[in-house]
Amino acid sequence: MAQLIVRNLSEDLVKALKQQAAKRNRSAEQEHREILKAALHAPRRRSLADVLASMPDVGQDADFSREQQDHRG
């Protein structure tokens, strides 16, 4: 198994890691492994441009227009 050393972590970050690990009954090292695994193996999010480009072209722009209402008294 490979090893990874992470240096220059703030005390607050280490404290948060240890607290999260304790809540899950894990060691800080195991919690660190799980966080890395989740971050690196998570499905990649599509960019907003990709999502918008995949939307079907329906309707006219006017179908989506909104009339401005003046609520000043």
HTML snippet that shows the backbone in 3Dmol.js (N, CA, C, O; Angstrom):
<script src="https://3Dmol.org/build/3Dmol-min.js"></script>
<div id="view" style="width:600px;height:400px;position:relative"></div>
<script>
const pdb = `
ATOM      1  N   MET A   1       0.830  -1.181   0.000  1.00  0.00           N
ATOM      2  CA  MET A   1       0.000   0.000   0.000  1.00  0.00           C
ATOM      3  C   MET A   1       0.878   1.250   0.000  1.00  0.00           C
ATOM      4  O   MET A   1       1.927   1.290   0.643  1.00  0.00           O
ATOM      5  N   ALA A   2       0.442   2.232  -0.709  1.00  0.00           N
ATOM      6  CA  ALA A   2       1.152   3.509  -0.766  1.00  0.00           C
ATOM      7  C   ALA A   2       0.833   4.340   0.463  1.00  0.00           C
ATOM      8  O   ALA A   2      -0.180   4.125   1.128  1.00  0.00           O
ATOM      9  N   GLN A   3       1.708   5.288   0.757  1.00  0.00           N
ATOM     10  CA  GLN A   3       1.493   6.194   1.868  1.00  0.00           C
ATOM     11  C   GLN A   3       1.485   7.614   1.345  1.00  0.00           C
ATOM     12  O   GLN A   3       2.114   7.925   0.334  1.00  0.00           O
ATOM     13  N   LEU A   4       0.767   8.466   2.045  1.00  0.00           N
ATOM     14  CA  LEU A   4       0.661   9.870   1.679  1.00  0.00           C
ATOM     15  C   LEU A   4       0.828  10.698   2.939  1.00  0.00           C
ATOM     16  O   LEU A   4       0.150  10.466   3.940  1.00  0.00           O
ATOM     17  N   ILE A   5       1.728  11.659   2.887  1.00  0.00           N
ATOM     18  CA  ILE A   5       1.927  12.564   4.016  1.00  0.00           C
ATOM     19  C   ILE A   5       1.423  13.932   3.588  1.00  0.00           C
ATOM     20  O   ILE A   5       1.799  14.448   2.536  1.00  0.00           O
ATOM     21  N   VAL A   6       0.571  14.507   4.416  1.00  0.00           N
ATOM     22  CA  VAL A   6       0.025  15.833   4.130  1.00  0.00           C
ATOM     23  C   VAL A   6       0.586  16.790   5.175  1.00  0.00           C
ATOM     24  O   VAL A   6       0.391  16.598   6.376  1.00  0.00           O
ATOM     25  N   ARG A   7       1.278  17.814   4.710  1.00  0.00           N
ATOM     26  CA  ARG A   7       1.911  18.770   5.618  1.00  0.00           C
ATOM     27  C   ARG A   7       1.188  20.109   5.578  1.00  0.00           C
ATOM     28  O   ARG A   7       0.381  20.384   4.690  1.00  0.00           O
ATOM     29  N   ASN A   8       1.504  20.916   6.557  1.00  0.00           N
ATOM     30  CA  ASN A   8       1.044  22.310   6.637  1.00  0.00           C
ATOM     31  C   ASN A   8      -0.472  22.443   6.699  1.00  0.00           C
ATOM     32  O   ASN A   8      -1.050  23.313   6.048  1.00  0.00           O
ATOM     33  N   LEU A   9      -1.111  21.583   7.478  1.00  0.00           N
ATOM     34  CA  LEU A   9      -2.552  21.693   7.706  1.00  0.00           C
ATOM     35  C   LEU A   9      -2.786  22.591   8.907  1.00  0.00           C
ATOM     36  O   LEU A   9      -2.024  22.561   9.873  1.00  0.00           O
ATOM     37  N   SER A  10      -3.830  23.379   8.845  1.00  0.00           N
ATOM     38  CA  SER A  10      -4.146  24.232   9.993  1.00  0.00           C
ATOM     39  C   SER A  10      -4.656  23.367  11.143  1.00  0.00           C
ATOM     40  O   SER A  10      -5.197  22.281  10.933  1.00  0.00           O
ATOM     41  N   GLU A  11      -4.475  23.864  12.340  1.00  0.00           N
ATOM     42  CA  GLU A  11      -4.953  23.140  13.524  1.00  0.00           C
ATOM     43  C   GLU A  11      -6.470  22.968  13.473  1.00  0.00           C
ATOM     44  O   GLU A  11      -6.996  21.940  13.900  1.00  0.00           O
ATOM     45  N   ASP A  12      -7.172  23.976  12.951  1.00  0.00           N
ATOM     46  CA  ASP A  12      -8.633  23.896  12.855  1.00  0.00           C
ATOM     47  C   ASP A  12      -9.059  22.757  11.925  1.00  0.00           C
ATOM     48  O   ASP A  12     -10.021  22.045  12.214  1.00  0.00           O
ATOM     49  N   LEU A  13      -8.350  22.588  10.819  1.00  0.00           N
ATOM     50  CA  LEU A  13      -8.682  21.529   9.873  1.00  0.00           C
ATOM     51  C   LEU A  13      -8.447  20.151  10.492  1.00  0.00           C
ATOM     52  O   LEU A  13      -9.270  19.248  10.345  1.00  0.00           O
ATOM     53  N   VAL A  14      -7.341  20.004  11.169  1.00  0.00           N
ATOM     54  CA  VAL A  14      -7.033  18.725  11.822  1.00  0.00           C
ATOM     55  C   VAL A  14      -8.066  18.431  12.910  1.00  0.00           C
ATOM     56  O   VAL A  14      -8.514  17.293  13.056  1.00  0.00           O
ATOM     57  N   LYS A  15      -8.436  19.450  13.664  1.00  0.00           N
ATOM     58  CA  LYS A  15      -9.448  19.274  14.718  1.00  0.00           C
ATOM     59  C   LYS A  15     -10.783  18.840  14.115  1.00  0.00           C
ATOM     60  O   LYS A  15     -11.444  17.940  14.635  1.00  0.00           O
ATOM     61  N   ALA A  16     -11.177  19.489  13.011  1.00  0.00           N
ATOM     62  CA  ALA A  16     -12.443  19.139  12.349  1.00  0.00           C
ATOM     63  C   ALA A  16     -12.397  17.707  11.828  1.00  0.00           C
ATOM     64  O   ALA A  16     -13.384  16.980  11.934  1.00  0.00           O
ATOM     65  N   LEU A  17     -11.268  17.297  11.269  1.00  0.00           N
ATOM     66  CA  LEU A  17     -11.117  15.922  10.779  1.00  0.00           C
ATOM     67  C   LEU A  17     -11.258  14.921  11.923  1.00  0.00           C
ATOM     68  O   LEU A  17     -11.947  13.909  11.791  1.00  0.00           O
ATOM     69  N   LYS A  18     -10.613  15.205  13.022  1.00  0.00           N
ATOM     70  CA  LYS A  18     -10.678  14.297  14.170  1.00  0.00           C
ATOM     71  C   LYS A  18     -12.089  14.228  14.750  1.00  0.00           C
ATOM     72  O   LYS A  18     -12.545  13.155  15.145  1.00  0.00           O
ATOM     73  N   GLN A  19     -12.777  15.361  14.802  1.00  0.00           N
ATOM     74  CA  GLN A  19     -14.149  15.367  15.309  1.00  0.00           C
ATOM     75  C   GLN A  19     -15.080  14.574  14.395  1.00  0.00           C
ATOM     76  O   GLN A  19     -15.917  13.803  14.863  1.00  0.00           O
ATOM     77  N   GLN A  20     -14.923  14.773  13.091  1.00  0.00           N
ATOM     78  CA  GLN A  20     -15.761  14.034  12.138  1.00  0.00           C
ATOM     79  C   GLN A  20     -15.469  12.540  12.225  1.00  0.00           C
ATOM     80  O   GLN A  20     -16.385  11.720  12.161  1.00  0.00           O
ATOM     81  N   ALA A  21     -14.210  12.191  12.367  1.00  0.00           N
ATOM     82  CA  ALA A  21     -13.832  10.785  12.493  1.00  0.00           C
ATOM     83  C   ALA A  21     -14.439  10.175  13.750  1.00  0.00           C
ATOM     84  O   ALA A  21     -14.950   9.056  13.712  1.00  0.00           O
ATOM     85  N   ALA A  22     -14.390  10.896  14.854  1.00  0.00           N
ATOM     86  CA  ALA A  22     -14.927  10.389  16.115  1.00  0.00           C
ATOM     87  C   ALA A  22     -16.436  10.150  16.011  1.00  0.00           C
ATOM     88  O   ALA A  22     -16.951   9.168  16.545  1.00  0.00           O
ATOM     89  N   LYS A  23     -17.134  11.047  15.326  1.00  0.00           N
ATOM     90  CA  LYS A  23     -18.582  10.880  15.151  1.00  0.00           C
ATOM     91  C   LYS A  23     -18.917   9.605  14.383  1.00  0.00           C
ATOM     92  O   LYS A  23     -19.989   9.025  14.557  1.00  0.00           O
ATOM     93  N   ARG A  24     -17.991   9.181  13.538  1.00  0.00           N
ATOM     94  CA  ARG A  24     -18.224   7.996  12.703  1.00  0.00           C
ATOM     95  C   ARG A  24     -17.468   6.772  13.217  1.00  0.00           C
ATOM     96  O   ARG A  24     -17.364   5.752  12.535  1.00  0.00           O
ATOM     97  N   ASN A  25     -16.948   6.896  14.425  1.00  0.00           N
ATOM     98  CA  ASN A  25     -16.189   5.795  15.048  1.00  0.00           C
ATOM     99  C   ASN A  25     -15.047   5.315  14.156  1.00  0.00           C
ATOM    100  O   ASN A  25     -14.855   4.113  13.969  1.00  0.00           O
ATOM    101  N   ARG A  26     -14.302   6.252  13.616  1.00  0.00           N
ATOM    102  CA  ARG A  26     -13.150   5.939  12.769  1.00  0.00           C
ATOM    103  C   ARG A  26     -11.933   6.677  13.305  1.00  0.00           C
ATOM    104  O   ARG A  26     -12.045   7.636  14.069  1.00  0.00           O
ATOM    105  N   SER A  27     -10.783   6.206  12.888  1.00  0.00           N
ATOM    106  CA  SER A  27      -9.565   6.953  13.181  1.00  0.00           C
ATOM    107  C   SER A  27      -9.500   8.139  12.222  1.00  0.00           C
ATOM    108  O   SER A  27     -10.167   8.155  11.187  1.00  0.00           O
ATOM    109  N   ALA A  28      -8.691   9.126  12.582  1.00  0.00           N
ATOM    110  CA  ALA A  28      -8.518  10.275  11.690  1.00  0.00           C
ATOM    111  C   ALA A  28      -7.925   9.819  10.359  1.00  0.00           C
ATOM    112  O   ALA A  28      -8.268  10.351   9.303  1.00  0.00           O
ATOM    113  N   GLU A  29      -7.048   8.848  10.415  1.00  0.00           N
ATOM    114  CA  GLU A  29      -6.436   8.321   9.182  1.00  0.00           C
ATOM    115  C   GLU A  29      -7.481   7.660   8.285  1.00  0.00           C
ATOM    116  O   GLU A  29      -7.481   7.878   7.074  1.00  0.00           O
ATOM    117  N   GLN A  30      -8.372   6.853   8.868  1.00  0.00           N
ATOM    118  CA  GLN A  30      -9.426   6.210   8.086  1.00  0.00           C
ATOM    119  C   GLN A  30     -10.390   7.249   7.515  1.00  0.00           C
ATOM    120  O   GLN A  30     -10.836   7.130   6.374  1.00  0.00           O
ATOM    121  N   GLU A  31     -10.706   8.259   8.307  1.00  0.00           N
ATOM    122  CA  GLU A  31     -11.598   9.321   7.836  1.00  0.00           C
ATOM    123  C   GLU A  31     -10.963  10.052   6.653  1.00  0.00           C
ATOM    124  O   GLU A  31     -11.639  10.381   5.679  1.00  0.00           O
ATOM    125  N   HIS A  32      -9.671  10.298   6.751  1.00  0.00           N
ATOM    126  CA  HIS A  32      -8.931  10.949   5.667  1.00  0.00           C
ATOM    127  C   HIS A  32      -9.000  10.093   4.397  1.00  0.00           C
ATOM    128  O   HIS A  32      -9.217  10.618   3.305  1.00  0.00           O
ATOM    129  N   ARG A  33      -8.818   8.798   4.538  1.00  0.00           N
ATOM    130  CA  ARG A  33      -8.919   7.893   3.368  1.00  0.00           C
ATOM    131  C   ARG A  33     -10.305   7.951   2.751  1.00  0.00           C
ATOM    132  O   ARG A  33     -10.443   8.016   1.530  1.00  0.00           O
ATOM    133  N   GLU A  34     -11.330   7.928   3.591  1.00  0.00           N
ATOM    134  CA  GLU A  34     -12.710   7.948   3.082  1.00  0.00           C
ATOM    135  C   GLU A  34     -13.030   9.264   2.368  1.00  0.00           C
ATOM    136  O   GLU A  34     -13.706   9.270   1.339  1.00  0.00           O
ATOM    137  N   ILE A  35     -12.547  10.363   2.914  1.00  0.00           N
ATOM    138  CA  ILE A  35     -12.770  11.673   2.279  1.00  0.00           C
ATOM    139  C   ILE A  35     -12.090  11.715   0.914  1.00  0.00           C
ATOM    140  O   ILE A  35     -12.687  12.158  -0.068  1.00  0.00           O
ATOM    141  N   LEU A  36     -10.857  11.259   0.852  1.00  0.00           N
ATOM    142  CA  LEU A  36     -10.143  11.240  -0.432  1.00  0.00           C
ATOM    143  C   LEU A  36     -10.846  10.340  -1.444  1.00  0.00           C
ATOM    144  O   LEU A  36     -11.012  10.712  -2.606  1.00  0.00           O
ATOM    145  N   LYS A  37     -11.255   9.166  -1.000  1.00  0.00           N
ATOM    146  CA  LYS A  37     -11.940   8.230  -1.905  1.00  0.00           C
ATOM    147  C   LYS A  37     -13.224   8.846  -2.446  1.00  0.00           C
ATOM    148  O   LYS A  37     -13.487   8.775  -3.646  1.00  0.00           O
ATOM    149  N   ALA A  38     -14.023   9.449  -1.573  1.00  0.00           N
ATOM    150  CA  ALA A  38     -15.292  10.059  -1.996  1.00  0.00           C
ATOM    151  C   ALA A  38     -15.052  11.209  -2.969  1.00  0.00           C
ATOM    152  O   ALA A  38     -15.777  11.357  -3.953  1.00  0.00           O
ATOM    153  N   ALA A  39     -14.047  12.014  -2.694  1.00  0.00           N
ATOM    154  CA  ALA A  39     -13.772  13.176  -3.547  1.00  0.00           C
ATOM    155  C   ALA A  39     -13.266  12.763  -4.925  1.00  0.00           C
ATOM    156  O   ALA A  39     -13.616  13.381  -5.930  1.00  0.00           O
ATOM    157  N   LEU A  40     -12.456  11.733  -4.970  1.00  0.00           N
ATOM    158  CA  LEU A  40     -11.830  11.350  -6.240  1.00  0.00           C
ATOM    159  C   LEU A  40     -12.642  10.363  -7.054  1.00  0.00           C
ATOM    160  O   LEU A  40     -12.435  10.252  -8.263  1.00  0.00           O
ATOM    161  N   HIS A  41     -13.554   9.648  -6.431  1.00  0.00           N
ATOM    162  CA  HIS A  41     -14.353   8.663  -7.156  1.00  0.00           C
ATOM    163  C   HIS A  41     -15.790   9.109  -7.377  1.00  0.00           C
ATOM    164  O   HIS A  41     -16.607   8.357  -7.909  1.00  0.00           O
ATOM    165  N   ALA A  42     -16.095  10.330  -6.969  1.00  0.00           N
ATOM    166  CA  ALA A  42     -17.447  10.854  -7.164  1.00  0.00           C
ATOM    167  C   ALA A  42     -17.677  11.132  -8.644  1.00  0.00           C
ATOM    168  O   ALA A  42     -16.741  11.485  -9.361  1.00  0.00           O
ATOM    169  N   PRO A  43     -18.908  10.976  -9.103  1.00  0.00           N
ATOM    170  CA  PRO A  43     -19.178  11.302 -10.505  1.00  0.00           C
ATOM    171  C   PRO A  43     -18.886  12.776 -10.764  1.00  0.00           C
ATOM    172  O   PRO A  43     -19.163  13.638  -9.931  1.00  0.00           O
ATOM    173  N   ARG A  44     -18.333  13.037 -11.914  1.00  0.00           N
ATOM    174  CA  ARG A  44     -18.002  14.417 -12.267  1.00  0.00           C
ATOM    175  C   ARG A  44     -19.269  15.187 -12.596  1.00  0.00           C
ATOM    176  O   ARG A  44     -20.166  14.679 -13.268  1.00  0.00           O
ATOM    177  N   ARG A  45     -19.328  16.411 -12.117  1.00  0.00           N
ATOM    178  CA  ARG A  45     -20.478  17.267 -12.390  1.00  0.00           C
ATOM    179  C   ARG A  45     -20.341  17.856 -13.780  1.00  0.00           C
ATOM    180  O   ARG A  45     -19.243  18.189 -14.228  1.00  0.00           O
ATOM    181  N   ARG A  46     -21.463  17.978 -14.448  1.00  0.00           N
ATOM    182  CA  ARG A  46     -21.467  18.604 -15.760  1.00  0.00           C
ATOM    183  C   ARG A  46     -21.423  20.119 -15.587  1.00  0.00           C
ATOM    184  O   ARG A  46     -21.964  20.660 -14.623  1.00  0.00           O
ATOM    185  N   SER A  47     -20.783  20.785 -16.515  1.00  0.00           N
ATOM    186  CA  SER A  47     -20.734  22.245 -16.443  1.00  0.00           C
ATOM    187  C   SER A  47     -22.104  22.814 -16.796  1.00  0.00           C
ATOM    188  O   SER A  47     -22.913  22.154 -17.448  1.00  0.00           O
ATOM    189  N   LEU A  48     -22.351  24.027 -16.366  1.00  0.00           N
ATOM    190  CA  LEU A  48     -23.612  24.691 -16.680  1.00  0.00           C
ATOM    191  C   LEU A  48     -23.770  24.814 -18.196  1.00  0.00           C
ATOM    192  O   LEU A  48     -24.869  24.635 -18.720  1.00  0.00           O
ATOM    193  N   ALA A  49     -22.691  25.114 -18.895  1.00  0.00           N
ATOM    194  CA  ALA A  49     -22.756  25.237 -20.354  1.00  0.00           C
ATOM    195  C   ALA A  49     -23.205  23.922 -20.992  1.00  0.00           C
ATOM    196  O   ALA A  49     -24.003  23.936 -21.930  1.00  0.00           O
ATOM    197  N   ASP A  50     -22.702  22.781 -20.495  1.00  0.00           N
ATOM    198  CA  ASP A  50     -23.110  21.478 -21.034  1.00  0.00           C
ATOM    199  C   ASP A  50     -24.583  21.197 -20.761  1.00  0.00           C
ATOM    200  O   ASP A  50     -25.298  20.684 -21.622  1.00  0.00           O
ATOM    201  N   VAL A  51     -25.027  21.537 -19.558  1.00  0.00           N
ATOM    202  CA  VAL A  51     -26.435  21.318 -19.201  1.00  0.00           C
ATOM    203  C   VAL A  51     -27.335  22.173 -20.089  1.00  0.00           C
ATOM    204  O   VAL A  51     -28.329  21.684 -20.626  1.00  0.00           O
ATOM    205  N   LEU A  52     -26.987  23.436 -20.240  1.00  0.00           N
ATOM    206  CA  LEU A  52     -27.799  24.324 -21.077  1.00  0.00           C
ATOM    207  C   LEU A  52     -27.794  23.881 -22.537  1.00  0.00           C
ATOM    208  O   LEU A  52     -28.826  23.935 -23.206  1.00  0.00           O
ATOM    209  N   ALA A  53     -26.641  23.445 -23.030  1.00  0.00           N
ATOM    210  CA  ALA A  53     -26.546  23.011 -24.431  1.00  0.00           C
ATOM    211  C   ALA A  53     -27.360  21.749 -24.678  1.00  0.00           C
ATOM    212  O   ALA A  53     -27.800  21.512 -25.804  1.00  0.00           O
ATOM    213  N   SER A  54     -27.568  20.940 -23.654  1.00  0.00           N
ATOM    214  CA  SER A  54     -28.312  19.690 -23.835  1.00  0.00           C
ATOM    215  C   SER A  54     -29.826  19.876 -23.760  1.00  0.00           C
ATOM    216  O   SER A  54     -30.581  18.947 -24.047  1.00  0.00           O
ATOM    217  N   MET A  55     -30.271  21.072 -23.376  1.00  0.00           N
ATOM    218  CA  MET A  55     -31.714  21.318 -23.279  1.00  0.00           C
ATOM    219  C   MET A  55     -32.317  21.426 -24.675  1.00  0.00           C
ATOM    220  O   MET A  55     -31.721  22.018 -25.575  1.00  0.00           O
ATOM    221  N   PRO A  56     -33.503  20.849 -24.845  1.00  0.00           N
ATOM    222  CA  PRO A  56     -34.142  20.932 -26.159  1.00  0.00           C
ATOM    223  C   PRO A  56     -34.558  22.360 -26.471  1.00  0.00           C
ATOM    224  O   PRO A  56     -34.868  23.144 -25.575  1.00  0.00           O
ATOM    225  N   ASP A  57     -34.558  22.677 -27.744  1.00  0.00           N
ATOM    226  CA  ASP A  57     -34.952  24.009 -28.195  1.00  0.00           C
ATOM    227  C   ASP A  57     -36.462  24.014 -28.380  1.00  0.00           C
ATOM    228  O   ASP A  57     -36.960  23.582 -29.420  1.00  0.00           O
ATOM    229  N   VAL A  58     -37.189  24.494 -27.389  1.00  0.00           N
ATOM    230  CA  VAL A  58     -38.652  24.501 -27.440  1.00  0.00           C
ATOM    231  C   VAL A  58     -39.162  25.909 -27.223  1.00  0.00           C
ATOM    232  O   VAL A  58     -38.576  26.675 -26.458  1.00  0.00           O
ATOM    233  N   GLY A  59     -40.242  26.251 -27.884  1.00  0.00           N
ATOM    234  CA  GLY A  59     -40.889  27.536 -27.676  1.00  0.00           C
ATOM    235  C   GLY A  59     -40.108  28.688 -28.269  1.00  0.00           C
ATOM    236  O   GLY A  59     -39.039  28.518 -28.854  1.00  0.00           O
ATOM    237  N   GLN A  60     -40.670  29.841 -28.100  1.00  0.00           N
ATOM    238  CA  GLN A  60     -40.067  31.089 -28.541  1.00  0.00           C
ATOM    239  C   GLN A  60     -39.614  31.869 -27.316  1.00  0.00           C
ATOM    240  O   GLN A  60     -40.114  31.645 -26.214  1.00  0.00           O
ATOM    241  N   ASP A  61     -38.681  32.772 -27.503  1.00  0.00           N
ATOM    242  CA  ASP A  61     -38.221  33.575 -26.378  1.00  0.00           C
ATOM    243  C   ASP A  61     -39.372  34.299 -25.702  1.00  0.00           C
ATOM    244  O   ASP A  61     -39.396  34.434 -24.479  1.00  0.00           O
ATOM    245  N   ALA A  62     -40.320  34.761 -26.493  1.00  0.00           N
ATOM    246  CA  ALA A  62     -41.462  35.497 -25.938  1.00  0.00           C
ATOM    247  C   ALA A  62     -42.298  34.631 -24.999  1.00  0.00           C
ATOM    248  O   ALA A  62     -42.961  35.158 -24.106  1.00  0.00           O
ATOM    249  N   ASP A  63     -42.277  33.305 -25.186  1.00  0.00           N
ATOM    250  CA  ASP A  63     -43.027  32.409 -24.303  1.00  0.00           C
ATOM    251  C   ASP A  63     -42.513  32.480 -22.861  1.00  0.00           C
ATOM    252  O   ASP A  63     -43.229  32.141 -21.919  1.00  0.00           O
ATOM    253  N   PHE A  64     -41.282  32.919 -22.706  1.00  0.00           N
ATOM    254  CA  PHE A  64     -40.655  32.923 -21.391  1.00  0.00           C
ATOM    255  C   PHE A  64     -40.461  34.330 -20.841  1.00  0.00           C
ATOM    256  O   PHE A  64     -39.821  34.503 -19.804  1.00  0.00           O
ATOM    257  N   SER A  65     -40.998  35.324 -21.515  1.00  0.00           N
ATOM    258  CA  SER A  65     -40.818  36.698 -21.056  1.00  0.00           C
ATOM    259  C   SER A  65     -41.733  36.972 -19.870  1.00  0.00           C
ATOM    260  O   SER A  65     -42.774  36.336 -19.703  1.00  0.00           O
ATOM    261  N   ARG A  66     -41.328  37.908 -19.073  1.00  0.00           N
ATOM    262  CA  ARG A  66     -42.075  38.256 -17.873  1.00  0.00           C
ATOM    263  C   ARG A  66     -42.370  39.748 -17.914  1.00  0.00           C
ATOM    264  O   ARG A  66     -41.470  40.557 -18.142  1.00  0.00           O
ATOM    265  N   GLU A  67     -43.598  40.102 -17.698  1.00  0.00           N
ATOM    266  CA  GLU A  67     -43.960  41.509 -17.687  1.00  0.00           C
ATOM    267  C   GLU A  67     -43.541  42.130 -16.373  1.00  0.00           C
ATOM    268  O   GLU A  67     -43.762  41.568 -15.300  1.00  0.00           O
ATOM    269  N   GLN A  68     -42.934  43.294 -16.476  1.00  0.00           N
ATOM    270  CA  GLN A  68     -42.512  44.022 -15.289  1.00  0.00           C
ATOM    271  C   GLN A  68     -43.711  44.688 -14.639  1.00  0.00           C
ATOM    272  O   GLN A  68     -44.487  45.367 -15.312  1.00  0.00           O
ATOM    273  N   GLN A  69     -43.864  44.501 -13.355  1.00  0.00           N
ATOM    274  CA  GLN A  69     -44.971  45.129 -12.630  1.00  0.00           C
ATOM    275  C   GLN A  69     -44.409  46.194 -11.710  1.00  0.00           C
ATOM    276  O   GLN A  69     -43.442  45.957 -10.986  1.00  0.00           O
ATOM    277  N   ASP A  70     -45.012  47.354 -11.743  1.00  0.00           N
ATOM    278  CA  ASP A  70     -44.572  48.452 -10.903  1.00  0.00           C
ATOM    279  C   ASP A  70     -45.404  48.450  -9.638  1.00  0.00           C
ATOM    280  O   ASP A  70     -46.609  48.700  -9.683  1.00  0.00           O
ATOM    281  N   HIS A  71     -44.770  48.169  -8.505  1.00  0.00           N
ATOM    282  CA  HIS A  71     -45.487  48.071  -7.229  1.00  0.00           C
ATOM    283  C   HIS A  71     -45.335  49.327  -6.385  1.00  0.00           C
ATOM    284  O   HIS A  71     -45.650  49.334  -5.195  1.00  0.00           O
ATOM    285  N   ARG A  72     -44.847  50.394  -7.021  1.00  0.00           N
ATOM    286  CA  ARG A  72     -44.712  51.640  -6.255  1.00  0.00           C
ATOM    287  C   ARG A  72     -46.095  52.272  -6.063  1.00  0.00           C
ATOM    288  O   ARG A  72     -46.927  52.253  -6.970  1.00  0.00           O
ATOM    289  N   GLY A  73     -46.316  52.803  -4.931  1.00  0.00           N
ATOM    290  CA  GLY A  73     -47.611  53.316  -4.594  1.00  0.00           C
ATOM    291  C   GLY A  73     -47.759  54.745  -4.793  1.00  0.00           C
ATOM    292  O   GLY A  73     -48.829  55.297  -4.537  1.00  0.00           O
TER     293      GLY A  73
END
`;
const viewer = $3Dmol.createViewer("view");
viewer.addModel(pdb, "pdb");
viewer.setStyle({}, {cartoon: {color: "spectrum"}});
viewer.zoomTo();
viewer.render();
</script>
